[in-house]
Amino acid sequence: FPFSRFEIKDKSMVPAFRPNDRVLTYNWGTIKKGSVIVFKNKGKIYIKRVDKIVDGKIHVFGDNKKLSSKVEPVSFDKLIGRVFIKY
C-alpha cells in the first residue's frame, strides 16, 4: 500500500509530534534531510527526523534530545515511509 497510519507512542519527537498524535506516511518516493520518517528496527516502530543519508544508511535523531533514544543508522529496507500529515 502507498500509505500507512501510525499512532505516536513516545515523546522522542515532542513538540512536533506528541503521544497519541496520529500520522499518515507515504511509503513510496524519496526522503531527504529534515524529513520525518517511520521505520522498523529490532521489532519496534520508530518515528525520527532524517539528519543525513550516507552510504545507503539513513542517520536519524529525535527532536526531543532529552527523551529520544539513540538509534543506529537505518537501512532503506527498514524504512516504512515519510510522514506527510499529522491528524
Secondary structure, DSSP 4 states (H G I P E B T S, - for coil): --EEEEE--SSTTTTTS-TT-EEEEE-SS---TT-EEEEEETTEEEEEEEEEEETTEEEEE-S-TTTPPP-PPEEGGGEEEEEEEE-
